[in-house]
Amino acid sequence: MNNAETLQRAQKLAMEIRQKTGASRLAYHREFSNLLNGLHTVGVQVPRKLRQLENELCEEEAEAQFDNMPV
């Protein structure tokens, strides 16, 4: 997959993620993160909206880990 195809796949996946809620969003996190990391590694500038979504997913994942901690 070339850079343009990878970016297009990341944008399509971002649309899918935005349509999901809760834990179903997190199911896509690893794949989405891998796509963005691959783009960044080869020097492609990742659009801000995609980076913001990645940050949201990271925060949601961290919060989900704390939701299951006993008090």
VMD Tcl script that draws the C-alpha trace (Angstrom):
set ca {
  {0.00 0.00 0.00}
  {1.50 3.36 -0.98}
  {1.35 6.50 1.15}
  {-1.74 7.92 -0.56}
  {-3.60 4.64 -0.10}
  {-2.51 4.43 3.53}
  {-3.70 7.98 4.19}
  {-6.99 7.24 2.45}
  {-7.42 4.09 4.57}
  {-6.70 6.08 7.74}
  {-9.30 8.69 6.77}
  {-11.89 6.00 6.01}
  {-11.17 4.27 9.31}
  {-11.46 7.61 11.12}
  {-14.95 8.05 9.67}
  {-15.90 4.57 10.90}
  {-14.51 5.29 14.36}
  {-16.41 8.57 14.64}
  {-19.66 6.69 13.97}
  {-19.01 4.26 16.82}
  {-19.45 4.77 20.55}
  {-17.79 3.49 23.69}
  {-15.71 0.35 23.58}
  {-16.46 -0.27 19.92}
  {-14.32 2.81 19.10}
  {-11.39 1.30 20.95}
  {-11.55 -1.86 18.86}
  {-10.12 0.18 15.96}
  {-7.46 1.98 17.97}
  {-4.50 -0.32 17.27}
  {-5.10 -0.45 13.51}
  {-5.66 3.32 13.33}
  {-2.55 4.02 15.38}
  {-0.46 1.70 13.21}
  {-1.62 3.48 10.05}
  {-0.76 6.91 11.47}
  {2.61 5.74 12.78}
  {3.45 4.26 9.40}
  {2.62 7.53 7.67}
  {4.62 9.56 10.18}
  {7.62 7.21 9.86}
  {7.91 7.79 6.11}
  {7.56 11.56 6.51}
  {3.94 12.05 5.50}
  {2.30 14.91 7.35}
  {-0.71 13.44 9.15}
  {-3.75 15.76 9.10}
  {-4.63 17.40 12.41}
  {-8.09 15.81 12.55}
  {-6.54 12.35 12.40}
  {-3.99 13.20 15.10}
  {-6.77 14.60 17.30}
  {-8.80 11.42 16.90}
  {-5.73 9.39 17.84}
  {-5.36 11.48 21.00}
  {-9.05 10.98 21.84}
  {-8.70 7.22 21.47}
  {-5.61 7.20 23.70}
  {-7.50 9.13 26.38}
  {-10.54 6.86 26.10}
  {-8.34 3.79 26.40}
  {-6.64 5.18 29.52}
  {-10.00 6.06 31.08}
  {-11.34 2.59 30.30}
  {-8.46 1.03 32.22}
  {-9.30 3.10 35.31}
  {-13.02 2.33 35.08}
  {-12.31 -1.27 36.10}
  {-10.06 -0.50 39.08}
  {-11.45 -1.37 42.50}
  {-11.83 1.52 44.91}
}
mol new
graphics top color blue
foreach p $ca { graphics top sphere $p radius 0.5 }
foreach p [lrange $ca 0 end-1] q [lrange $ca 1 end] { graphics top cylinder $p $q radius 0.2 }
display resetview
